[in-house]
């Protein structure tokens, strides 16, 4: 039979059991009372999500007139000032046009002569010539009438034996001569000029008209007029300045019809489309904005400095003459808009192995797969499924602690 001593446990075993119990209790207590991780959270909410891209652009008129010096010369007079509104046809600037005036006068004189020549050809000669020809015809007709009477009288005398046959023949010859003179005078009156003469006169007239048109254009080039109503926004010259040929004299534009030429970097080109709304800002007027739309989207990629860009034309819809040409502006194109979209802050979305968020449920993180929509910008992400407006999602943990499924957390502001 076992003795009392043998029934007693070995002290080493007792100490082992004691430490095992202590360790188990520590583990249980630690697992149920471990420190909570502070996390920032955000509620799932409905918001308008607007995506946009921005770049710089330059303002330019849609309707623009730039006056240039047609030839080297002196600015005679400037009739307008910068900022002045002008009407169509109004005289803007005048070059010294003495030579142009002389050339125009000479060309007009030549034109009048050519017109008179063609008129004379069409009428059968000048008025003086027609008067002379009419007198010649009248005299020839009188001689014809007299020769006819003489012949008739001689023929009667011949029948009575009072005139010889030679006298009658001589009278007939005089009548024939008179008839020929009448015919010649008539032809000179009605057929003095032929088709060749008329063609030559018409060619001279056409050449004279062309010379007048060229002289008139030269004169007009020296006298710059507004081709349309607009505002003078630049006059780089003054009266009595000598300017070389091709020098810019004046710039005119309709400042109510302007556009912006902007260049977007290659990765952004695919987001742009005709009709997208644009907001325009100018540093010179920081409290004012303008609005427009894309009227021509990029069609190719070009090199602009060190960038690969697409050229875009933006029409300004509310220009009121207060956005000046050649100014640099900032344009912001709204590429997409989602109204009242269910969304979360962008930093709440995780994409490792698929899109998911960490919902906060009973102060623990629950990994939740979500479906993301097209409404995405720098701060918000549209959620199509996986969340409701009642959910709260974790953004980040304190001290860069890694978020994990089932992690107990404490919400902080």
C-alpha positions as CSV (number, residue, x, y, z in Angstrom):
1,X,0.0,0.0,0.0
2,X,1.2,3.5,-0.7
3,X,2.4,5.4,2.3
4,X,1.4,8.9,3.2
5,X,4.7,10.1,1.8
6,X,4.2,8.5,-1.5
7,X,0.7,10.1,-1.9
8,X,2.1,13.6,-1.5
9,X,2.9,15.3,-4.8
10,X,6.4,16.1,-5.8
11,X,7.1,19.9,-5.0
12,X,8.6,20.4,-8.5
13,X,5.3,19.2,-10.0
14,X,3.4,21.6,-7.8
15,X,5.5,24.5,-8.8
16,X,5.0,23.6,-12.5
17,X,1.3,23.5,-12.1
18,X,1.3,26.8,-10.4
19,X,3.3,28.6,-13.0
20,X,1.1,27.1,-15.8
21,X,-2.0,28.4,-14.2
22,X,-0.4,31.9,-13.7
23,X,0.6,31.9,-17.4
24,X,-2.9,30.9,-18.6
25,X,-4.5,33.6,-16.5
26,X,-2.1,36.2,-17.9
27,X,-2.9,35.1,-21.5
28,X,-6.6,35.2,-20.9
29,X,-6.5,38.6,-19.2
30,X,-4.1,40.0,-21.8
31,X,-6.3,38.8,-24.7
32,X,-9.4,40.3,-23.2
33,X,-7.9,43.6,-21.9
34,X,-5.2,44.5,-24.5
35,X,-4.8,48.2,-25.5
36,X,-7.1,49.6,-28.1
37,X,-5.6,51.3,-31.2
38,X,-6.6,54.9,-31.9
39,X,-8.0,55.3,-35.4
40,X,-9.5,58.2,-37.3
41,X,-12.8,57.3,-39.0
42,X,-15.3,58.9,-41.5
43,X,-19.0,58.3,-42.1
44,X,-20.1,56.9,-45.4
45,X,-22.1,59.8,-47.0
46,X,-23.6,61.1,-50.2
47,X,-21.8,63.9,-51.9
48,X,-21.3,65.5,-55.3
49,X,-18.1,64.2,-56.7
50,X,-16.4,66.5,-59.3
51,X,-13.3,65.4,-61.2
52,X,-11.2,68.1,-62.9
53,X,-7.9,68.8,-64.5
54,X,-6.1,72.2,-64.7
55,X,-3.5,73.8,-66.8
56,X,-2.4,77.2,-68.1
57,X,-3.7,78.9,-71.2
58,X,-3.5,82.0,-73.3
59,X,-6.4,84.3,-74.2
60,X,-6.8,85.1,-77.9
61,X,-9.6,86.7,-79.8
62,X,-11.9,84.8,-82.2
63,X,-12.3,87.8,-84.4
64,X,-9.1,89.8,-84.7
65,X,-7.7,92.4,-87.0
66,X,-4.0,93.2,-87.0
67,X,-2.9,96.2,-89.1
68,X,0.6,96.0,-90.7
69,X,2.7,98.6,-92.6
70,X,2.3,97.7,-96.3
71,X,5.7,99.3,-97.1
72,X,8.4,101.3,-95.3
73,X,7.0,104.7,-94.4
74,X,6.0,107.2,-91.8
75,X,2.9,107.0,-89.6
76,X,0.9,110.1,-90.5
77,X,-1.8,110.0,-87.9
78,X,-3.4,107.7,-85.3
79,X,-7.1,108.3,-84.9
80,X,-7.9,106.0,-82.0
81,X,-6.6,105.1,-78.5
82,X,-6.0,101.8,-76.7
83,X,-9.3,100.6,-75.2
84,X,-11.4,102.6,-77.5
85,X,-14.5,100.9,-79.1
86,X,-14.8,101.5,-82.8
87,X,-17.4,100.9,-85.5
88,X,-17.0,98.9,-88.7
89,X,-15.4,101.1,-91.4
90,X,-14.0,103.6,-88.9
91,X,-10.6,105.1,-89.8
92,X,-8.0,103.8,-87.4
93,X,-4.5,104.8,-88.5
94,X,-3.1,106.6,-91.6
95,X,0.3,106.2,-93.2
96,X,1.9,108.9,-95.3
97,X,0.0,108.2,-98.6
98,X,1.2,110.8,-101.1
99,X,2.6,108.2,-103.5
100,X,-0.6,106.1,-103.1
101,X,-2.8,109.1,-103.8
102,X,-0.8,109.9,-107.0
103,X,-0.9,106.3,-108.2
104,X,-4.7,106.2,-107.6
105,X,-5.3,109.4,-109.5
106,X,-3.2,108.2,-112.5
107,X,-5.0,104.9,-112.5
108,X,-8.4,106.6,-112.4
109,X,-7.4,108.9,-115.3
110,X,-6.3,105.9,-117.4
111,X,-9.6,104.2,-116.6
112,X,-11.6,107.2,-117.8
113,X,-9.7,107.2,-121.1
114,X,-10.2,103.5,-121.6
115,X,-14.0,103.8,-120.9
116,X,-14.2,106.7,-123.4
117,X,-12.3,104.6,-126.0
118,X,-14.7,101.7,-125.6
119,X,-17.7,104.1,-125.8
120,X,-16.4,105.6,-129.0
121,X,-15.9,102.1,-130.5
122,X,-19.5,101.1,-129.5
123,X,-20.9,104.4,-130.9
124,X,-18.8,104.5,-134.1
125,X,-16.4,107.2,-133.1
126,X,-16.2,110.3,-130.9
127,X,-18.9,112.9,-131.0
128,X,-16.8,115.2,-133.2
129,X,-16.1,112.3,-135.5
130,X,-19.7,111.3,-135.7
131,X,-20.7,114.9,-136.5
132,X,-18.1,114.9,-139.4
133,X,-19.2,111.6,-140.7
134,X,-22.9,112.7,-140.6
135,X,-22.0,115.8,-142.7
136,X,-20.1,113.6,-145.2
137,X,-23.0,111.3,-145.5
138,X,-25.5,114.2,-146.0
139,X,-23.3,115.7,-148.7
140,X,-22.9,112.4,-150.5
141,X,-26.7,111.8,-150.3
142,X,-27.3,115.3,-151.8
143,X,-24.8,114.5,-154.6
144,X,-26.6,111.2,-155.2
145,X,-30.0,113.0,-155.4
146,X,-28.6,115.6,-157.9
147,X,-26.9,112.8,-160.0
148,X,-30.2,110.9,-160.1
149,X,-32.1,114.0,-161.3
150,X,-29.5,114.8,-163.9
151,X,-29.6,111.3,-165.3
152,X,-33.4,111.4,-165.5
153,X,-33.3,114.7,-167.4
154,X,-30.7,113.6,-169.9
155,X,-32.6,110.4,-170.6
156,X,-35.7,112.5,-171.5
157,X,-33.6,114.8,-173.7
158,X,-32.1,111.7,-175.4
159,X,-35.5,110.4,-176.3
160,X,-36.2,113.8,-177.9
161,X,-32.8,113.7,-179.7
162,X,-31.5,116.6,-177.6
163,X,-28.8,114.6,-175.7
164,X,-26.2,112.2,-176.9
165,X,-25.6,108.7,-175.6
166,X,-22.2,109.8,-174.3
167,X,-23.8,112.4,-172.2
168,X,-26.2,109.9,-170.7
169,X,-23.4,107.5,-170.0
170,X,-21.4,110.2,-168.3
171,X,-24.5,111.0,-166.1
172,X,-24.8,107.4,-165.2
173,X,-21.2,107.3,-164.2
174,X,-21.7,110.3,-162.0
175,X,-24.7,108.6,-160.3
176,X,-22.7,105.4,-159.7
177,X,-19.9,107.5,-158.2
178,X,-22.4,109.2,-155.9
179,X,-24.0,105.9,-154.9
180,X,-20.6,104.6,-154.0
181,X,-19.8,107.7,-151.9
182,X,-23.1,107.3,-150.1
183,X,-22.4,103.7,-149.3
184,X,-18.9,104.4,-148.1
185,X,-20.1,107.2,-145.8
186,X,-22.8,104.9,-144.4
187,X,-20.3,102.2,-143.8
188,X,-18.0,104.6,-142.0
189,X,-20.9,105.7,-139.8
190,X,-22.1,102.2,-138.9
191,X,-19.2,99.9,-139.4
192,X,-16.1,102.0,-138.6
193,X,-14.8,99.6,-135.9
194,X,-14.7,95.8,-136.2
195,X,-14.6,93.0,-133.7
196,X,-10.8,93.3,-133.3
197,X,-11.1,97.0,-132.4
198,X,-13.8,96.3,-129.9
199,X,-11.8,93.4,-128.2
200,X,-8.7,95.7,-128.0
201,X,-10.8,98.5,-126.3
202,X,-12.3,96.0,-123.9
203,X,-8.9,94.6,-123.0
204,X,-7.6,98.2,-122.3
205,X,-10.6,98.9,-120.1
206,X,-10.0,95.6,-118.1
207,X,-6.4,96.5,-117.6
208,X,-7.3,100.0,-116.5
209,X,-9.8,98.7,-114.0
210,X,-7.2,96.3,-112.6
211,X,-4.7,99.1,-112.2
212,X,-7.4,101.2,-110.3
213,X,-8.1,98.2,-108.0
214,X,-4.4,97.8,-107.2
215,X,-4.0,101.5,-106.6
216,X,-7.1,101.5,-104.4
217,X,-5.8,98.6,-102.4
218,X,-2.5,100.4,-101.9
219,X,-4.3,103.5,-100.8
220,X,-6.5,101.4,-98.4
221,X,-3.4,99.8,-97.0
222,X,-2.1,103.2,-96.1
223,X,-5.4,104.1,-94.5
224,X,-6.4,101.3,-92.0
225,X,-10.1,101.0,-91.3
226,X,-11.9,98.7,-88.9
227,X,-13.3,95.7,-90.8
228,X,-15.7,95.0,-87.9
229,X,-16.9,96.6,-84.7
230,X,-14.6,95.9,-81.8
231,X,-12.1,97.3,-79.3
232,X,-8.6,98.5,-80.0
233,X,-6.3,96.7,-77.5
234,X,-2.8,97.5,-78.8
235,X,-1.1,100.4,-80.6
236,X,2.6,99.9,-80.6
237,X,3.4,103.0,-82.8
238,X,2.9,106.7,-82.6
239,X,2.4,109.5,-85.2
240,X,5.5,110.4,-87.2
241,X,7.2,107.0,-86.4
242,X,9.1,105.5,-89.3
243,X,8.2,101.8,-89.6
244,X,9.6,99.1,-91.9
245,X,7.4,97.0,-94.1
246,X,5.3,94.5,-92.2
247,X,5.6,96.3,-88.9
248,X,2.6,95.8,-86.6
249,X,0.6,99.1,-86.3
250,X,-2.5,98.3,-84.4
251,X,-4.6,95.4,-83.0
252,X,-8.3,95.3,-82.9
253,X,-10.6,92.5,-81.6
254,X,-14.2,91.8,-80.5
255,X,-13.5,91.2,-76.8
256,X,-16.9,89.7,-76.3
257,X,-15.9,86.8,-78.5
258,X,-12.6,85.3,-77.2
259,X,-11.1,81.8,-76.8
260,X,-8.3,80.2,-74.8
261,X,-5.6,78.0,-76.3
262,X,-4.5,75.6,-73.6
263,X,-2.1,72.6,-73.5
264,X,-2.8,69.5,-71.4
265,X,-0.2,66.9,-70.5
266,X,-0.5,63.6,-72.4
267,X,-2.0,61.5,-69.5
268,X,-4.9,63.9,-69.2
269,X,-5.9,64.1,-72.9
270,X,-8.1,61.1,-72.7
271,X,-10.3,62.7,-70.1
272,X,-11.2,65.7,-72.3
273,X,-14.2,66.0,-74.6
274,X,-16.0,68.7,-76.5
275,X,-18.6,70.5,-74.4
276,X,-17.0,69.9,-71.0
277,X,-17.5,73.0,-68.7
278,X,-14.4,75.1,-67.9
279,X,-13.7,77.6,-65.1
280,X,-11.2,80.3,-65.9
281,X,-9.1,82.3,-63.4
282,X,-6.8,85.3,-64.0
283,X,-4.3,86.4,-61.4
284,X,-4.8,90.0,-62.3
285,X,-8.4,89.7,-61.1
286,X,-8.4,87.1,-58.3
287,X,-11.9,87.8,-57.2
288,X,-13.4,87.2,-60.6
289,X,-14.0,84.0,-62.6
290,X,-15.1,83.3,-66.1
291,X,-16.8,80.2,-67.6
292,X,-16.6,78.4,-70.9
293,X,-16.5,75.1,-72.6
294,X,-14.2,72.9,-74.7
295,X,-14.9,73.7,-78.4
296,X,-12.0,71.7,-79.8
297,X,-10.6,68.7,-77.9
298,X,-7.0,67.6,-78.6
299,X,-6.6,65.5,-81.7
300,X,-2.9,64.7,-81.5
301,X,0.1,64.9,-79.2
302,X,2.7,67.6,-79.9
303,X,5.9,68.7,-78.2
304,X,5.5,71.9,-76.3
305,X,8.9,72.9,-74.7
306,X,9.8,69.8,-72.6
307,X,6.2,68.5,-72.4
308,X,4.2,66.1,-74.6
309,X,0.8,67.8,-74.7
310,X,-2.5,68.1,-76.5
311,X,-3.8,71.4,-77.8
312,X,-7.3,72.4,-76.7
313,X,-9.4,75.3,-77.7
314,X,-11.8,76.7,-75.0
315,X,-14.6,79.1,-75.9
316,X,-15.3,81.7,-73.2
317,X,-19.1,81.9,-72.7
318,X,-19.4,85.0,-70.5
319,X,-16.7,87.3,-71.9
320,X,-17.7,90.9,-71.3
321,X,-14.6,92.7,-72.7
322,X,-12.8,92.3,-69.3
323,X,-10.5,89.3,-70.3
324,X,-7.7,90.8,-72.4
325,X,-6.0,89.1,-75.3
326,X,-2.5,87.5,-74.7
327,X,-3.1,87.2,-71.0
328,X,-2.1,84.0,-69.2
329,X,-4.9,82.3,-67.3
330,X,-5.6,79.1,-65.4
331,X,-8.3,76.8,-66.8
332,X,-10.0,74.0,-64.9
333,X,-11.9,71.5,-66.9
334,X,-14.6,69.5,-65.2
335,X,-14.1,66.0,-66.7
336,X,-16.8,64.2,-64.7
337,X,-19.6,64.9,-62.2
338,X,-21.5,62.5,-60.0
339,X,-24.3,64.0,-58.0
340,X,-25.5,62.6,-54.7
341,X,-23.1,59.7,-54.9
342,X,-22.4,57.4,-52.0
343,X,-18.8,57.9,-51.3
344,X,-15.9,57.6,-48.8
345,X,-12.7,59.5,-48.4
346,X,-10.1,58.3,-50.8
347,X,-7.6,57.3,-48.0
348,X,-10.2,54.8,-46.7
349,X,-10.0,52.7,-49.8
350,X,-7.5,49.9,-50.0
351,X,-6.7,48.2,-53.3
352,X,-4.3,45.3,-52.4
353,X,-5.9,42.2,-53.9
354,X,-9.1,44.0,-54.7
355,X,-11.0,47.1,-53.5
356,X,-12.0,47.0,-49.8
357,X,-12.4,49.2,-46.7
358,X,-12.3,48.6,-43.0
359,X,-15.7,49.2,-41.4
360,X,-15.8,49.9,-37.7
361,X,-18.3,47.5,-36.1
362,X,-18.5,47.3,-32.3
363,X,-15.1,49.0,-32.0
364,X,-13.5,46.4,-34.2
365,X,-12.3,46.6,-37.8
366,X,-14.2,44.5,-40.4
367,X,-12.6,44.1,-43.8
368,X,-15.4,44.8,-46.3
369,X,-15.1,44.4,-50.1
370,X,-16.6,47.3,-52.1
371,X,-17.3,48.1,-55.7
372,X,-15.9,51.5,-56.8
373,X,-17.7,53.7,-59.4
374,X,-16.4,56.2,-61.9
375,X,-16.8,59.2,-59.6
376,X,-13.3,59.7,-58.3
377,X,-11.3,62.8,-57.5
378,X,-8.4,63.7,-55.2
379,X,-10.4,63.4,-52.0
380,X,-13.5,61.2,-52.6
381,X,-14.3,57.8,-54.1
382,X,-17.8,56.7,-55.3
383,X,-19.0,53.4,-53.8
384,X,-21.5,51.4,-55.8
385,X,-22.0,48.5,-53.4
386,X,-20.7,47.1,-50.1
387,X,-21.5,50.0,-47.9
388,X,-24.5,52.0,-46.7
389,X,-25.0,55.5,-45.3
390,X,-25.1,54.0,-41.8
391,X,-21.5,52.7,-42.0
392,X,-18.3,54.1,-40.6
393,X,-15.0,53.4,-42.2
394,X,-11.4,53.6,-40.8
395,X,-9.0,56.1,-42.3
396,X,-5.7,55.5,-40.4
397,X,-4.4,54.3,-37.0
398,X,-2.2,56.2,-34.6
399,X,1.5,55.7,-34.6
400,X,1.4,54.2,-38.2
401,X,-0.2,51.1,-36.8
402,X,-1.2,48.7,-39.5
403,X,-5.0,48.2,-39.9
404,X,-6.0,44.5,-39.8
405,X,-9.3,42.6,-39.8
406,X,-10.6,42.2,-36.2
407,X,-8.3,44.8,-34.7
408,X,-10.0,46.4,-31.6
409,X,-9.9,50.2,-32.0
410,X,-10.9,53.4,-30.3
411,X,-12.3,56.2,-32.4
412,X,-10.6,59.6,-32.2
413,X,-11.4,62.9,-33.9
